[in-house]
Amino acid sequence: MFYAIIAEDKPGTLQQRMDARPAHLGRLTELKDAGRLLIAGPHPAIDTEDPGEAGFTGSLVVAEFDSLSDAQAWADLDPYIQAGVYAKVTVKPYKKVLP
């Protein structure tokens, strides 16, 4: 089943986010290579793809896991958590309908 991992950034953590980004992307690439990643990306703080110094307000990952607890365990190990970027992370089941 798919699960949505919805994370909210702490204000003022753009540098920590950028520093932890390679490790964060590495874990996402592993999901993608395993055919389990549906979509992933950040939420820009302003209405543009490259928000510059405005940074980001959080991230969304939708991926396939065996259970909610497996999805939560994966989310708990995110490098952005370890770097102090995320203020809150919510994990919940996601039902893909379209496309």
Phi, psi and omega per residue, in radians:
M1 nan 2.670 3.068
F2 -1.486 2.630 3.079
Y3 -2.363 2.439 3.076
A4 -1.672 2.245 3.066
I5 -1.951 1.911 -3.020
I6 -1.975 1.995 -3.060
A7 -2.033 2.528 3.076
E8 -2.017 2.278 3.128
D9 -1.364 2.605 2.914
K10 -1.304 2.530 3.074
P11 -1.059 2.535 3.026
G12 1.294 0.447 -3.096
T13 -1.980 0.406 -3.107
L14 -1.046 -0.760 -3.115
Q15 -1.138 -0.707 3.089
Q16 -1.097 -0.685 3.104
R17 -1.073 -0.831 -3.107
M18 -1.131 -0.660 3.133
D19 -1.154 -0.653 -3.097
A20 -1.561 -0.119 -3.040
R21 -0.992 -0.791 -3.136
P22 -0.998 -0.744 3.125
A23 -1.191 -0.686 3.103
H24 -1.071 -0.846 3.140
L25 -1.146 -0.559 3.096
G26 -1.069 -0.737 3.108
R27 -1.168 -0.672 3.107
L28 -1.163 -0.667 3.102
T29 -1.091 -0.662 3.078
E30 -1.068 -0.744 3.080
L31 -1.105 -0.762 -3.141
K32 -1.070 -0.824 -3.116
D33 -1.117 -0.463 3.097
A34 -1.493 -0.009 3.142
G35 1.294 0.411 -3.059
R36 -1.910 -0.095 -3.086
L37 -1.676 2.142 3.085
L38 -1.558 -0.820 -3.115
I39 -2.843 2.627 3.077
A40 -2.748 2.521 3.071
G41 2.996 2.916 -3.126
P42 -1.579 2.885 3.034
H43 -1.814 1.857 3.099
P44 -1.060 2.536 -3.127
A45 -1.258 -0.365 3.096
I46 -2.259 2.920 -3.010
D47 -1.380 1.208 3.087
T48 -2.809 2.676 -3.140
E49 -1.216 -0.521 3.116
D50 -2.048 1.616 -3.052
P51 -1.372 -0.040 3.123
G52 0.993 -2.338 -3.084
E53 -1.179 -0.275 3.092
A54 -1.147 -0.497 3.053
G55 1.310 -2.602 -3.025
F56 -2.307 2.756 3.131
T57 -1.857 -0.103 -3.140
G58 2.804 -2.893 -3.084
S59 -2.535 2.778 3.039
L60 -2.287 2.273 3.020
V61 -2.247 2.267 2.999
V62 -2.126 2.068 -3.051
A63 -2.553 2.857 -3.120
E64 -1.622 2.285 3.068
F65 -2.381 2.865 -3.140
D66 -1.273 -0.459 -3.095
S67 -2.793 2.913 3.069
L68 -1.064 -0.708 -3.137
S69 -1.149 -0.615 3.071
D70 -1.160 -0.719 3.111
A71 -1.118 -0.733 3.130
Q72 -1.135 -0.730 3.131
A73 -1.101 -0.709 3.102
W74 -1.115 -0.801 -3.125
A75 -1.092 -0.648 -3.107
D76 -1.110 -0.381 -3.116
L77 -1.693 0.172 -3.117
D78 -1.082 2.337 3.109
P79 -1.001 -0.477 3.104
Y80 -1.178 -0.556 3.054
I81 -1.169 -0.835 -3.126
Q82 -1.077 -0.533 3.141
A83 -1.500 -0.044 3.125
G84 1.391 0.364 -3.124
V85 -1.384 -0.805 -3.029
Y86 -1.477 2.292 3.037
A87 -1.528 -0.564 -3.058
K88 -2.669 2.441 3.071
V89 -2.309 2.201 3.103
T90 -2.000 2.322 3.102
V91 -2.135 2.207 3.126
K92 -2.594 2.729 3.124
P93 -1.045 2.599 -3.132
Y94 -2.355 2.248 3.105
K95 -1.870 1.963 3.104
K96 -1.320 2.217 3.122
V97 -1.964 -0.859 -3.122
L98 -2.332 2.714 -0.140
P99 -1.317 nan nan
